[in-house]
Structure formats: C-alpha cells, structure tokens
Amino acid sequence: MSRGEIKSKVFKYLARREHSRKELFDKLERKDYEPAEINYVLNELTDKGYIDDTRFAETWIRHRLERKPRGPHLIRAELKNKGVDPDIRDKLLAKLMPPRKEFEVALGLAESWLAKRTISDSEEENFELRKKLFRYLSQKGFHRSTAKKIAIELNLS
C-alpha cells in the first residue's frame, strides 16, 4: 500500500475534524497499513502543519466547553487517550479552563441537571439531592472542591 493512499486517508479524516497524531496512526494501522509507512506520512504532514496535536487539543477542549461540558479531569483523560502530550494538555487546560471558567461550566451543568429534578421542601431529601449533584459533577470530571462548592451553595429550597 502506497504512501499516497495513506496520505489520502489522512486528508479524508482531517476533512471531517481535527485528529491527534495517535488517532490517525491507530486508524491507519487498523486498515493494515505498515507502521513505518504510516509514520513516514504522519511525519511529513506534521512538518507541513496539517497535523498538530496542540491545535487538536485546543479544538477538543473548546468543543467540550461549548457543546458537551466536561471538567478538566475528564478532558485531561480524553486527551491522554488520544495521545496528546501531558505538557500540551496541562498548558491548554490552564489557559482555556482556569478555576473561574471551571466553576461557570460546572454551575451551568448543575443548573440544567437540577432543572430536570424535583426540589423538595424536605431538608433531608435536598441533602440527598446535593449528594447526587456532587457525584454527577465529579463524574463529569470537575474538581471535587468545585463540585462540593456548587452542591452546597445552590439553593435547593
């Protein structure tokens, strides 16, 4: 299989969305292309700027903040699975999701989650609801301190 075929596949994938280098490598390897040939093409396209893990990670984080809100822990794990270097992940998360932004995103998610639930007059039931909200935000990748602060501060009465 030729480098031209591999390059064509890469451009087809990149036409749909940004991809990390690892994602592209894994997809091409599943298509039974030779790893050495894949690396040659990916190196060439990286040198020419078509593949850029920093650009990919920034696009991924922005998408997560705008369309599918997630916290920094979950985003970091997703980027790790996609092969993005830890320095790139940490730098971009610090830039695009400082603590204030994390709080705003978590608060928006919490409010939409609570809008689908019934808030009781019972303090005991609301305590259980706060615990569920805390778990929900934690599962979405938010820092425990952020989840706790929102669960406590939201007025559930």
C-alpha positions as CSV (number, residue, x, y, z in Angstrom):
1,M,0.0,0.0,0.0
2,S,1.4,3.3,-1.0
3,R,2.2,6.5,0.9
4,G,-0.2,8.2,-1.5
5,E,-3.1,6.0,-0.2
6,I,-2.1,6.7,3.4
7,K,-1.9,10.5,2.7
8,S,-5.3,10.4,1.0
9,K,-6.9,8.6,4.0
10,V,-5.3,11.1,6.4
11,F,-6.8,14.1,4.5
12,K,-10.2,12.3,4.4
13,Y,-10.1,12.0,8.2
14,L,-8.8,15.6,8.7
15,A,-11.6,16.9,6.4
16,R,-14.2,15.8,9.0
17,R,-12.4,17.1,12.1
18,E,-9.0,17.6,13.7
19,H,-7.3,14.5,14.8
20,S,-4.3,13.8,17.0
21,R,-1.4,12.1,15.5
22,K,-2.1,9.0,17.7
23,E,-5.7,8.8,16.5
24,L,-4.6,8.9,12.9
25,F,-1.9,6.3,13.4
26,D,-4.4,4.0,15.2
27,K,-7.0,4.4,12.4
28,L,-4.5,3.7,9.7
29,E,-3.0,0.8,11.5
30,R,-6.4,-0.8,11.7
31,K,-6.6,-0.5,7.9
32,D,-3.5,-2.7,7.8
33,Y,-1.0,-0.1,6.6
34,E,2.6,-0.6,7.5
35,P,3.6,1.3,10.7
36,A,6.8,2.5,9.1
37,E,4.9,4.0,6.1
38,I,2.3,5.5,8.4
39,N,5.0,7.2,10.5
40,Y,6.7,8.5,7.4
41,V,3.5,10.1,6.1
42,L,2.4,11.4,9.5
43,N,5.9,13.0,10.0
44,E,5.7,14.6,6.6
45,L,2.2,16.0,7.3
46,T,3.2,17.1,10.8
47,D,6.2,19.0,9.3
48,K,3.8,20.7,6.8
49,G,1.4,21.7,9.6
50,Y,-1.5,19.5,8.6
51,I,-1.3,17.5,11.8
52,D,-0.8,19.5,15.1
53,D,-1.6,18.0,18.5
54,T,-1.7,21.4,20.1
55,R,-4.3,22.6,17.6
56,F,-6.2,19.4,18.0
57,A,-6.2,19.6,21.8
58,E,-7.3,23.2,21.8
59,T,-10.2,22.4,19.4
60,W,-11.1,19.4,21.6
61,I,-11.2,21.5,24.8
62,R,-13.2,24.3,23.2
63,H,-15.7,21.8,21.9
64,R,-16.0,20.2,25.4
65,L,-16.6,23.6,27.0
66,E,-19.2,24.8,24.5
67,R,-21.1,21.8,23.3
68,K,-20.5,18.9,25.7
69,P,-19.4,20.4,29.0
70,R,-16.9,18.3,30.9
71,G,-14.5,19.1,33.7
72,P,-10.7,19.3,33.5
73,H,-10.1,15.8,34.9
74,L,-12.2,14.1,32.2
75,I,-10.9,16.3,29.4
76,R,-7.3,15.5,30.5
77,A,-8.1,11.8,30.4
78,E,-9.7,12.1,27.0
79,L,-6.7,13.9,25.6
80,K,-4.4,11.3,27.2
81,N,-6.3,8.5,25.4
82,K,-5.9,10.5,22.2
83,G,-2.1,10.6,22.6
84,V,-1.7,14.3,23.4
85,D,1.5,15.1,25.3
86,P,1.0,15.9,29.0
87,D,2.6,19.3,28.7
88,I,0.3,20.3,25.9
89,R,-2.8,19.1,27.9
90,D,-1.8,20.9,31.1
91,K,-0.9,24.1,29.4
92,L,-4.1,24.3,27.3
93,L,-6.3,23.4,30.2
94,A,-4.7,26.0,32.4
95,K,-5.2,28.6,29.6
96,L,-8.8,27.6,28.5
97,M,-10.2,26.4,31.8
98,P,-8.9,28.4,34.7
99,P,-10.8,27.8,38.0
100,R,-13.3,30.6,37.3
101,K,-14.2,29.0,34.0
102,E,-14.4,25.6,35.5
103,F,-16.8,26.9,38.1
104,E,-19.0,28.6,35.4
105,V,-19.2,25.5,33.3
106,A,-20.0,23.2,36.3
107,L,-22.6,25.7,37.5
108,G,-24.3,25.6,34.1
109,L,-24.3,21.9,34.0
110,A,-25.6,21.7,37.6
111,E,-28.4,24.1,36.8
112,S,-29.5,22.1,33.8
113,W,-29.3,18.8,35.8
114,L,-31.4,20.3,38.6
115,A,-34.0,21.6,36.2
116,K,-34.9,18.0,35.4
117,R,-35.4,17.2,39.1
118,T,-38.0,17.9,41.7
119,I,-36.7,20.1,44.6
120,S,-38.5,19.2,47.8
121,D,-39.4,21.1,50.9
122,S,-37.6,18.4,52.9
123,E,-34.1,19.3,54.0
124,E,-33.3,15.6,54.2
125,E,-34.4,15.0,50.6
126,N,-32.5,18.1,49.4
127,F,-29.4,16.8,51.2
128,E,-29.6,13.6,49.2
129,L,-30.1,15.7,46.0
130,R,-26.9,17.7,46.9
131,K,-25.0,14.4,47.2
132,K,-26.3,13.2,43.9
133,L,-25.3,16.5,42.3
134,F,-21.8,16.3,43.8
135,R,-21.4,12.8,42.3
136,Y,-22.8,13.9,39.0
137,L,-20.3,16.8,38.7
138,S,-17.4,14.6,39.9
139,Q,-18.2,12.0,37.2
140,K,-18.2,14.8,34.6
141,G,-14.6,15.5,35.5
142,F,-14.8,18.5,37.8
143,H,-12.6,19.0,40.8
144,R,-14.1,17.8,44.0
145,S,-13.8,21.2,45.5
146,T,-15.8,22.8,42.7
147,A,-18.5,20.1,42.8
148,K,-18.7,20.5,46.6
149,K,-19.0,24.3,46.5
150,I,-21.7,24.2,43.9
151,A,-23.7,21.4,45.7
152,I,-23.6,23.3,48.9
153,E,-24.2,26.8,47.5
154,L,-27.1,26.1,45.3
155,N,-30.3,27.0,47.0
156,L,-32.4,23.8,46.9
157,S,-35.3,25.0,49.0
